Amino acid sequence: MAFALLVASTAVAQEETISFSGGVSFETGDTWAHQGRKFRLFGVQSCLRGTTFRSPDGKEVDCGMRSIASTAALFSTGTIGCQPVGSAKDSATFVICAVEIDGMTVDVGTALISSGGAFAAVFPSGEPVSASYAVAEKTAKDSHAGLWAGNFVHPVTLLLGEQ
């Protein structure tokens, strides 16, 4: 049933693209508010606010704020275009987004995850929401990109109650 709703939502999404060129207020590294609406990147999980990231030089900062900084930096590169794909339980609109960087259109989720600023979201079963995002996360982890350069508790571990 959920899959059918997602497919139906995807058909509608192709008709509606939402552009964000400013006026965005970030709640987390994967969720923001714009003009009274809440949006969340589909398949992306940011580091949780209030958790600790320890950099290689030993400095500790809020891991969630690091994720927000990564997302904000990407949003500052130009206009982000997003297509709605569904609704979250908290009334946020799930979106898949793209941005143009150096003449190339880049998927925002892939950019955030492969740079180590966010992670691949998973279903409660632990299976990744997006296989391509899971590959991007493994690549970032293996190359010690972004957050993977330091120490933190993976947000999926916390969300699934494995910590």
Secondary structure by P-SEA (a helix, b strand, c coil): caaaaaaaaaaaaaabbbbbccccccccccccccccbbbbbcccccccccbbbbccccccccaaaaaaaaaaaaaaccbbbbbbcccccccbbbbccccccccccccaaaaaaaaccbbbbbccccccccaaaaaaaaaaaaacccccccccccaaaaaaccc
